[in-house]
Amino acid sequence: MSREARWQALLALLVERGRLEVDPAAAELGVSAATIRRDLDQLAEQQMLVRTRGGAVLHGVSYELPLRYRTSRRAAEKRRISEAVADLVDAGEVIGLTGGTTTTEVARSLAGRADLAELTPPALTVVTNALNIAGELAVRPQFKIVLTGGVARPQSFELTGPLAQGVLEQITVDTAVLGVDGFDAADGAATRHEDEAAVNRLLCERARRVIVATDSSKLGVRAFARICPTSAVDVLVTDAGLGDAGAAAFEEAGVEVVRV
């Protein structure tokens, strides 16, 4: 197992459990305890965890994994969600994509649509403030890519700030696809960071239709900075982990719920 794969596995286990001990982690990953100690020390140097005697714990409530270490969490659900979202997009639309693991999968699902590849470019215009999404789609001739300016956040690859907002104020979007850290039927869609929320909020305001694409672990959850009220969301695409009662709460708030 490569160091990158070990780090991703360790961080995923830490997020799931909140605490790791060296010997059990070594047994689970099939490597030596010395290797795990070294990995934890290096991850602590990057401020991704806090070392303890014999293991590691998460940071406090502000803890956030960089995007590259979050991609494997609930991967199957995110793929199904992304495919369902991609199916909701019509050729010729202007689509806005925020940053995040699920919206990155939406971009990949759009890139995999054979019908779009067969059309005269641009089959879609994609507006995004996510550097990684722009990089993946820029090589696809069927897409016109509009990347906002702004200051890059290393954890999410998102551009934020007045430069990003200045671009969004000058355009209109058919469909905005939001990645969120929390979506509650009463409190609306939210993220951990106010700078990301401000850009995402403006994207929603410039869109004819707003889709929240998220796995069910983030539903019924509140996060620090609100993006938009529930009334501003047209469609929620999530996995089957959302129960009937939870779906009903969103539907009563006027949101179409798609469970895949």
N, C-alpha and C positions, 0 to 999 in steps of 0.2 A: 504494500500500500504506500502510495506516495505521501510526502509531507502534506501537500495541499489537501489530499483526500482525508488524511488523518485529522487535520485541523477542522475541516468541514464536519467530519463525524463527531469530533469532540464538542464543537460548538453547538451542533444540533442536539446532542445528548444533554449538554448543559442547559440549553433553553428549555428542554422538555422536563428536566428533573430539578433544576435550580442549584444543584450541587454535584460535584464529581469527586470520587476518591481514586487515587492513582492505581491501586492494584486491580479493582474491578474494571476500570476503564481499559487497562492493559489487557486483561483477559478477554474483554468484549471485542477489542480491536485486533487481538492476536499479535501484539507486539510486546516488547519488554517494558517493565516499569520505568527503567531509565529513559526510554524513548518518550514515554508519556510525560515524565517530569520535565524533560527538555522542551517538549511541545507546549506544556502549560506555562513554563517560564517565558517562552518566546511570545505566546499569545498575551500574557500579562504585560510584557513590554510594549505591546501594541494597544494596550488598554481595552482588550476585548473580554477580559475576565479579571477576577481578583484571586491571587494565589492564597491558599490557606495551608496550614500544616497538614500535609497528606493529600492535598487535592486543590480544588478551585471552586469558587462560587461566582454567581452573576454579579454584575454591578447593580446599582439601585434601580429605581423605576425608570430612569432615563436610558437604561441599557438598550442599545440597538446594534444588531449585527450588520456589518457591511453587506451590500446586496449580494456579492459573490458567495457569501456563506449562508444565505437564506434560500438559495434557489432549489435546494433539495427537499425543503420542508413542504409536505402535502403536495408533492409534485404531480401525482396522478390526478388529484382534484383540480389543480391549476390548469392542467392540460385540457381536461374536459370543459372547464369554465371558459378557457380561451377559445376553444373551438366553437362553443355556443355563441360567444360574443362575436367572433368573426363571421358567423353565419347571419348575424343581424345587420351586417354592414352591406350596403348596396354599392355596386360599381359606380364610380363618379362622385362619391361622397368626399367631403372634407372631414377627416376624422382626427380628433385630438386625443393623444395618449399621454397620461401622466407617467411618472416613473414608478418602478416597483417590479416585483417578481411576476405578479399575475399579468400586468399590462405588457411586460416583456414577452410573456407567452402569447398574449393576444397578437402582438406584432409578428411573432413567428407563425402563428396560425394564419394570419392574413397573407404572409409571404408564401405559405403553402397552398393557397387557393389557386388551383389550375385555371379557373375561369378568369381570374384577374390577370394572370400572366399572358393570356391569349388576346387581351384587349390592347387597342392602341394606347400607348402611354399619354398622360397618366391615368391609369385605371382608378387610382385613389390618390388624394393629397393627404399626407400625414403631417400633422402639426404636433410637435412634441418638445418638451423641455428636458428630455432624458437623453443624455449623450450615448448611452449604450444602445438604445432603441434606434436612434438616428444612424448610428454606425452599422447596425445590422441591416437596416432597410435601404441605406444609401446605395448599395450595390445592386439593388433590384430595379431594373429599368421601368417596371410597371408602376412605380411609386414616385410621386413628387414629394420630396421631404423638405419641410419648413422647420428649422431648428431655432428656438428662441435664443436670445442672448442671455446673459446673467452670470452669476457666480456659482461654480459647481460645488455641490455637496459630495464629499468623497464616499459617504456611506451609501447613497442612493443614486449617484451619477446625475442628479437633477440640477438644472439651472434655476436659480431663484433671484429675486431682487428686482429693482426698478427696470433693468434692461429687459428681463423676461416679460414683465408686465407691460412694458411699452410696446412690444411686438403684438401681444395678445389683444391689446386695445384697438389695434388696427385691422383685425381680421374677424371673420365669422366662421363658425364651424357647424357642420350638420350634426355630428355625433361626438360627444366627449366621453371617453372611457376613463373612469377614475379607479386608481388603486387607493386603498384606504388602510389605516391602522385600526379603525373602528367604525361601525355603522350601526346606530341604534334607532329604532323606529321613532322614539320620542326626541332624541337629541340630534339626529342627523349624521352626516358623514364627517369624519374627522381624521386627523393625522397627528403625529407627535410634535411636529415642528411648525411654528407659525409662519415661517418664510415659505415653506412648501404649501401650506394651506392657502396663503394669499394668492399664489400663482394658480393653484388648482381651482380656487373659487372664481377667479376671473375667467378661466377656461370654461367653467360651467355657465357663467353669465353670457358668454359669447356663443353658446351652443344651442341648437334647436332641440336636441335630445341628449339626456345625460344617462349613462349606464354606469352603475357601480359593479365592478367585477372583483369578487373577493371570495375566499373560502369561508366556510361557516364558522371557523374559530374566531373570526373578527366581528361577527354579528351579535348584537346586543351588548357590544363593548363601547365604552366611551374613551376617547383620546383627548389630548390636551387642546388641540387647535381645531375648531370646527371649519370644515370646508364649505358646507352648505346644509340647509335644513332638508329634512326628508321630503318635503313638498317639492323640492327642486329636482329630485331624482325621478326619472321615468321608469327605469328598468333596473332590477337587481338580478344579476346572474351569479349563482352560488352552487354549492354541492348539496347532495342529499342529506348532509348532516344538519341542515336547518329543518327543524320539526314543523308540523302543521300549525302549532300555536304561534311560533315565531314568524312563519310565512304570513299568517293571517294578520299579525300586527303591522307588517309592512304593507300588505294589501289594503288594509283599512286606512292607511296613510296615503293611499293613492299610487303606490308603487306596484308595477307588474313584476311578479316574482317568477324567475326561471330557475328550476332546480335540476341539476344534471348529475 
